[in-house]
Amino acid sequence: MKINIPLLLALFCLPFLGFSQTATVKGVILDDAQLPIVNVNIKAGNNGTTTNENGFYELKIPANTDVTIVFTHLSNKRIEATFNLKNGQELEFNPVMKTEIEQIATVVINSNTRQSVEGVTSITPEVIRTIKGAQPGVENILKTLPGVNVSNELSTQYSVRGGNFDENLVYVNEIEVYRPFLIRSGQQEGLSFVNTDLVQNVDFSAGGFQAKYGDKLSSVLDITYRNPIKFGVRADLSLLGGSIAAEAVSKDSKFSGIVGLRYRDNSLLINSLETETNVEPVFADAQTYLTYKFSDKFHLNFLGNVSLNKYNFKPQNRQTNFGTIDEPVALLVFYEGQEKDQYLTTFGAFKANYFASEDLTLKLIASAYHTTEEEYFDILAQYRLGEVNSNIGDENLGEVEFSEGIGSQLTHARNDLDALIFNVEHKGDYKVDDESTIEWSVKYTHEDIRDRLVEWEVIDSAGFSVRPPIFDIPNNQPYAPFEGPLEAFQNVRATNGVQIDRLQAYGQWSKRTMLGNNEVFYNAGVRVHNWTVNSDIPNQDGVSSSTQTVFSPRAQFAIKPDWEKDMLFRIAGGVYYQPPFYRELRDSSGTVQPNVKAQKSFHLVLGHEYSFKIWDRPFKLVSEAYYKNITDVNPYTLENVRIRYRAKNNAEAYAYGLDMRLNGEFVPGTESWFSFGYLKTEENIDDRGYISRPTDQRLKFGVLFQDYMPNLPNLKMYLNLVYNTGVPGGSPSYADPYQYQNRLRDYKRADLGINYVFVDQNKTYKTGWKRHFKELTFGFEIFNMFNVQNSITNTWVRDVYSKRQFAIPNYLTPRVFNVRLSTRF
């Protein structure tokens, strides 16, 4: 198999021949009293095993074929279950052995039918943990999917099909999670909430999702943390930090728990940037997911998280070269001062599950999220903007010889935020018959946010203080002195106390049946969301309270024709609302506007899936065309990862595009995919005409590729490639965005990882030091392998002579090397 990538990768991109394909079925076998059964005989063909004293078993079976496993015991009726699993897939199967009724079951895992009909992309934890990136985790995988834009490797934020970072829902075990409010750059983010060491399953939907998911406009990321079935420890160590996760289960299998600790230090990445700094970016968190089974009908879960982000930043100097070969220009900056940020978040949630019968399940979820955030900085930047010596051989090559702009910028902030969010929710689902299910929920949320915002910026150009261009006083700086009072170029001061009460509910019906010889799936539902905003301080119009209600009907239909070719067609749509969260209520002056409406979007998604085989290996082509019509739009500006809203519903927008993804076993035993996305999204502000939205990214190509050496299969290669066309580069402060529609450079990035596997499920040892490990890998990683200069935003610097403003690109990380050790006991 020939791989058309650089010679550096060629040695690692050869197919592996002759490797047997297997999958794993494991679990705990219980009796009627929910107690583990010892010495259950488990057999599949010539392979067999027995359960231990905890009722645990683990069995290897052939992949990509129907395999019947037989469970037998002297005191219980036997069970037969048929499986069809992918190569390398692990399935947890926990049967209950009855003393009365013989049980025969067929488990349909082949082709992920549920995800297909619902328009959900499912990602395995093994892929998440192995694929390399400067910001590892779920978000690192999402950026290779079509329709998803992650153009900042230091950030865990992503935009989907033209939406912004605030338009994405994230759930962990049906519990909605939040992210900090004040973070303004990817350097400050640190860790994603999702701990990949705890993950069992990841589902992602980029639009047209069901009513059971909340009120956001763009996407749903639905994470499931696993319930352990035996003791285990997983550890990971690299130059960027480390993680450890431990899991265990009690002897009676009633209590199980998993705990994860993570530490990350981004100094290796931040010190590679063009700004020379003394920086201490330290991020740490602890998470746990616990389950106690009081009986076979009542289970109680707890999800907890404590996260601390500390970011101490002392910039020293920076030089950015830009312009053209004929007219090179450079920006030199010398800094004084520092920035100190701290974000402490705690989160806890209880989830009670009551299995009233085989058809009825009732749930009660109560959660609390608390964040205290501090953002303090005083930074003086003195800059020179000038022409660069481009004479090859000159001893001053690359230095600024003629200054076109000289000035300074002093920025100050003392921002504090304290937010407390409570949720109480009842959920239920009732299986009407073998084909139909009804699901419902009622949820109450209380949000209490206390916020002090103090930011100002003073700009000096050639000895003259630059005033904000929003006053009618004549000002001809820097050519003539200004005799009016001094005024900061930007000055935002606000103190807010806001309470938001929300009442949400949904009901939906799903049915899977036959239409002639064709399989069909229906889903229809509606959400209702009522919210009341109360502000301690009235806005400019004297408004301090507002109550609004929205209804969101949604529907899906899928059909799998009885054709020789394995195809599925899907259509989904509905009206989606996004009631404003706190940041969407706060305008550019820091004032809260309680009467901001919910943004409204009509979704229409047409999907097609085609499953086929090449080289006798499975492949799938997934295509989706989509259209969004968005009204009551709240326009915003994007500064790195900070979003600043206008807190006005004075725009309308649209988005449409095409997403395609081809995934399969390009190399036997590994999953890889190639994705393509086309997007166009524009907005019309105050009826002035349509311009590109900040997330208007036209073309997207993503590749996730895995390979290994044919004669050395333990040497594995993981490649993560992303190419995005540039998004709009933004505009200077107070500028009209209609006059600034230039785009940033195209985003091109390749991350490579090469691992040597000492121990894994296919290579175990019974003697020697390796016998203590279930997995042991060591490797190195190359981030931004081709050292491409990508930029995320522009810094705007004015020319003192012509009054022009130059867009200086803020470049992201260059090539960085890392080493990593991963193990599991």
Secondary structure as the mmCIF struct_conf table of DSSP 4:
data_model
#
loop_
_struct_conf.conf_type_id
_struct_conf.id
_struct_conf.beg_label_comp_id
_struct_conf.beg_label_asym_id
_struct_conf.beg_label_seq_id
_struct_conf.end_label_comp_id
_struct_conf.end_label_asym_id
_struct_conf.end_label_seq_id
BEND BEND1 ILE A 5 ILE A 5
HELX_RH_AL_P HELX_RH_AL_P1 LEU A 7 ALA A 10
TURN_TY1_P TURN_TY1_P1 LEU A 11 PHE A 12
HELX_LH_PP_P HELX_LH_PP_P1 LEU A 14 PHE A 16
BEND BEND2 GLY A 18 GLY A 18
STRN STRN1 THR A 22 VAL A 28
STRN STRN2 LEU A 30 LEU A 30
TURN_TY1_P TURN_TY1_P2 ASP A 32 ALA A 33
BEND BEND3 GLN A 34 GLN A 34
STRN STRN3 PRO A 36 PRO A 36
BEND BEND4 VAL A 38 ASN A 39
STRN STRN4 ASN A 41 ALA A 44
TURN_TY1_P TURN_TY1_P3 GLY A 45 ASN A 46
STRN STRN5 ASN A 47 THR A 50
TURN_TY1_P TURN_TY1_P4 GLU A 53 ASN A 54
BEND BEND5 GLY A 55 GLY A 55
STRN STRN6 PHE A 56 PRO A 62
BEND BEND6 ALA A 63 THR A 65
STRN STRN7 VAL A 67 HIS A 73
TURN_TY1_P TURN_TY1_P5 LEU A 74 SER A 75
STRN STRN8 ASN A 76 PHE A 83
TURN_TY1_P TURN_TY1_P6 ASN A 87 GLY A 88
STRN STRN9 GLU A 90 GLU A 92
STRN STRN10 VAL A 96 VAL A 96
BEND BEND7 THR A 99 GLU A 100
STRN STRN11 GLN A 103 THR A 106
TURN_TY1_P TURN_TY1_P7 ASN A 110 SER A 111
HELX_RH_AL_P HELX_RH_AL_P2 THR A 113 GLU A 118
TURN_TY1_P TURN_TY1_P8 GLY A 119 GLY A 119
STRN STRN12 THR A 121 ILE A 123
HELX_RH_AL_P HELX_RH_AL_P3 PRO A 125 THR A 130
BEND BEND8 ILE A 131 ILE A 131
BEND BEND9 ALA A 134 GLN A 135
BEND BEND10 GLY A 137 GLY A 137
HELX_RH_AL_P HELX_RH_AL_P4 VAL A 138 LEU A 142
TURN_TY1_P TURN_TY1_P9 LYS A 143 THR A 144
BEND BEND11 LEU A 145 LEU A 145
TURN_TY1_P TURN_TY1_P10 PRO A 146 GLY A 147
STRN STRN13 VAL A 148 ASN A 149
TURN_TY1_P TURN_TY1_P11 GLU A 153 LEU A 154
STRN STRN14 SER A 159 VAL A 160
TURN_TY1_P TURN_TY1_P12 ARG A 161 GLY A 162
HELX_RH_3T_P HELX_RH_3T_P1 PHE A 165 GLU A 167
STRN STRN15 ASN A 168 VAL A 172
TURN_TY1_P TURN_TY1_P13 ASN A 173 GLU A 174
STRN STRN16 ILE A 175 GLU A 176
BEND BEND12 PHE A 181 LEU A 182
BEND BEND13 SER A 185 SER A 185
HELX_RH_3T_P HELX_RH_3T_P2 GLY A 186 GLN A 188
TURN_TY1_P TURN_TY1_P14 GLU A 189 GLU A 189
BEND BEND14 LEU A 191 LEU A 191
BEND BEND15 PHE A 193 PHE A 193
HELX_RH_3T_P HELX_RH_3T_P3 THR A 196 LEU A 198
STRN STRN17 VAL A 199 SER A 205
BEND BEND16 GLY A 207 GLY A 208
TURN_TY1_P TURN_TY1_P15 ALA A 211 LYS A 212
BEND BEND17 TYR A 213 TYR A 213
BEND BEND18 ASP A 215 ASP A 215
BEND BEND19 LEU A 217 SER A 218
STRN STRN18 SER A 219 TYR A 225
HELX_LH_PP_P HELX_LH_PP_P2 ARG A 226 PRO A 228
BEND BEND20 ILE A 229 LYS A 230
STRN STRN19 GLY A 232 SER A 238
TURN_TY1_P TURN_TY1_P16 LEU A 239 LEU A 240
STRN STRN20 GLY A 241 VAL A 249
TURN_TY1_P TURN_TY1_P17 LYS A 251 ASP A 252
BEND BEND21 SER A 253 LYS A 254
STRN STRN21 PHE A 255 ASP A 265
TURN_TY1_P TURN_TY1_P18 ASN A 266 ASN A 266
HELX_RH_AL_P HELX_RH_AL_P5 SER A 267 ILE A 270
TURN_TY1_P TURN_TY1_P19 ASN A 271 SER A 272
BEND BEND22 LEU A 273 GLU A 274
STRN STRN22 THR A 275 LYS A 293
BEND BEND23 PHE A 294 LYS A 297
STRN STRN23 PHE A 298 GLY A 323
BEND BEND24 ILE A 325 GLU A 327
STRN STRN24 PRO A 328 PHE A 355
BEND BEND25 SER A 357 ASP A 359
STRN STRN25 LEU A 360 VAL A 388
HELX_LH_PP_P HELX_LH_PP_P3 ASN A 389 ASN A 389
TURN_TY1_P TURN_TY1_P20 ILE A 392 GLY A 393
TURN_TY1_P TURN_TY1_P21 GLU A 395 GLY A 398
BEND BEND26 GLU A 399 GLU A 399
STRN STRN26 VAL A 400 LYS A 431
BEND BEND27 ASP A 433 GLU A 435
STRN STRN27 SER A 436 SER A 461
TURN_TY1_P TURN_TY1_P22 ALA A 462 GLY A 463
STRN STRN28 PHE A 464 VAL A 466
HELX_LH_PP_P HELX_LH_PP_P4 ARG A 467 PRO A 468
TURN_TY1_P TURN_TY1_P23 PRO A 469 ILE A 470
BEND BEND28 PHE A 471 PHE A 471
BEND BEND29 ILE A 473 ILE A 473
TURN_TY1_P TURN_TY1_P24 GLN A 477 TYR A 479
BEND BEND30 ALA A 480 ALA A 480
BEND BEND31 GLY A 484 GLY A 484
BEND BEND32 PHE A 489 PHE A 489
STRN STRN29 GLN A 490 LEU A 515
TURN_TY1_P TURN_TY1_P25 GLY A 516 ASN A 517
STRN STRN30 ASN A 518 SER A 535
BEND BEND33 ASP A 536 ILE A 537
TURN_TY1_P TURN_TY1_P26 GLN A 540 ASP A 541
BEND BEND34 GLY A 542 GLY A 542
STRN STRN31 SER A 545 LYS A 560
BEND BEND35 GLU A 564 LYS A 565
STRN STRN32 ASP A 566 GLN A 578
HELX_RH_AL_P HELX_RH_AL_P6 TYR A 582 LEU A 585
STRN STRN33 ARG A 586 ARG A 586
TURN_TY1_P TURN_TY1_P27 SER A 588 SER A 589
BEND BEND36 GLY A 590 GLY A 590
STRN STRN34 VAL A 592 VAL A 592
TURN_TY1_P TURN_TY1_P28 PRO A 594 ASN A 595
HELX_LH_PP_P HELX_LH_PP_P5 VAL A 596 ALA A 598
STRN STRN35 GLN A 599 ILE A 614
TURN_TY1_P TURN_TY1_P29 TRP A 615 ASP A 616
STRN STRN36 ARG A 617 VAL A 633
STRN STRN37 TYR A 636 GLU A 639
TURN_TY1_P TURN_TY1_P30 ASN A 640 VAL A 641
STRN STRN38 ARG A 642 TYR A 645
STRN STRN39 ALA A 651 GLY A 664
BEND BEND37 PHE A 666 VAL A 667
TURN_TY1_P TURN_TY1_P31 PRO A 668 GLY A 669
STRN STRN40 SER A 672 ILE A 685
TURN_TY1_P TURN_TY1_P32 ASP A 686 ASP A 687
BEND BEND38 ARG A 688 ARG A 688
STRN STRN41 TYR A 690 SER A 692
TURN_TY1_P TURN_TY1_P33 PRO A 694 THR A 695
STRN STRN42 LEU A 699 TYR A 708
BEND BEND39 PRO A 710 ASN A 711
TURN_TY1_P TURN_TY1_P34 PRO A 713 ASN A 714
STRN STRN43 LEU A 715 ASN A 724
HELX_LH_PP_P HELX_LH_PP_P6 THR A 725 VAL A 727
STRN STRN44 PRO A 728 PRO A 728
TURN_TY1_P TURN_TY1_P35 SER A 733 TYR A 734
HELX_RH_3T_P HELX_RH_3T_P4 PRO A 737 GLN A 739
STRN STRN45 ARG A 743 ARG A 743
HELX_LH_PP_P HELX_LH_PP_P7 LEU A 744 ASP A 746
STRN STRN46 TYR A 747 VAL A 759
STRN STRN47 ASP A 760 ASP A 760
TURN_TY1_P TURN_TY1_P36 GLN A 761 ASN A 762
STRN STRN48 LYS A 763 LYS A 763
BEND BEND40 LYS A 766 GLY A 768
HELX_RH_3T_P HELX_RH_3T_P5 TRP A 769 HIS A 772
BEND BEND41 LYS A 774 LYS A 774
STRN STRN49 GLU A 775 PHE A 783
BEND BEND42 ASN A 784 ASN A 784
TURN_TY1_P TURN_TY1_P37 MET A 785 PHE A 786
STRN STRN50 SER A 791 ARG A 798
TURN_TY1_P TURN_TY1_P38 VAL A 800 SER A 802
STRN STRN51 GLN A 805 TYR A 811
STRN STRN52 VAL A 816 ARG A 824
#
